[in-house]
Amino acid sequence: MSKNMPAGNTFKGRTGIDRILRATGYSLDGLRLAYRGESAFRQEVWAATLMLPAAVWLGRGWVEVALLAGSVMLVLIVELLNSGIEAAIDRVSFDLHELSKRAKDLASAAVFLSLLLCAAIWAAALWHRFIG
């Protein structure tokens, strides 16, 4: 047993292609779970299916396309993290507790800020393309 591997954790010993395949499977499971169980994520995925192709059309170069598409992807990433935090809090207890509320509110604020950033980037790109 490796000195860096905790005793009893059989999952930490995976390496190479096996680790990559298993990690990919877990990631796809997470995306499926989020899509099926989180209405906000589902709405954002549908918005992304419209916005990502629009980013290619709207952007006037690879940097603009990357900013537009990246801001959309950031919203999805932050929403997944928010959902993970909420699930972990709910796993511990459904009881009302100030620390649970704090954790959920902070995660929700992160989603809100990512949405504001996305909206600002898209508004600036639309302004630049059609008005400025």
C-alpha positions, -999 to +999 in steps of 0.1 A: +000+000+000+013+035-009+022+057+020+000+085+004-031+063+002-054+063+032-060+028+047-093+014+037-100+037+007-101+013-023-109+041-047-077+061-043-055+033-059-069+037-094-045+050-120-042+055-157-070+048-181-091+030-155-091+062-133-100+084-163-128+061-174-143+058-139-140+096-133-157+103-167-185+079-157-190+096-124-191+130-141-217+119-166-237+104-137-236+138-120-247+156-151-276+132-155-286+136-119-284+173-121-305+175-152-332+151-139-333+165-104-325+202-105-350+224-124-326+254-123-299+233-140-323+220-166-334+256-174-298+267-177-289+237-199-317+247-223-306+283-223-270+271-230-282+251-260-294+283-275-266+306-263-235+285-272-243+284-309-252+321-307-218+328-291-201+316-323-224+339-344-221+369-321-184+368-312-161+387-336-131+365-330-121+336-308-116+357-277-152+371-278-166+336-286-146+322-257-159+349-233-195+344-244-194+306-243-172+306-211-197+328-192-225+304-201-204+274-191-195+291-158-232+294-149-236+256-154-205+249-133-215+271-105-250+257-105-236+222-102-215+233-072-245+249-057-265+217-061-237+197-046-235+219-015-273+218-011-273+180-013-245+177+013-263+200+037-296+181+032-277+148+037-266+160+072-300+173+082-332+189+070-335+207+103-333+245+101-299+257+112-282+290+107-250+274+093-270+253+068-288+284+057-256+303+055-240+276+033-270+274+010-273+312+007-236+316-001-238+289-028-270+306-042-252+340-042-224+324-063-249+313-089-265+348-089-231+364-094-223+340-123-256+349-139-249+386-135-215+381-151-229+361-180-256+388-186-231+416-185-208+399-210-236+391-233-251+426-230-217+441-238-212+419-268-247+427-281-241+464-276-208+462-294-222+442-323-254+461-329-251+496-313-215+506-307 
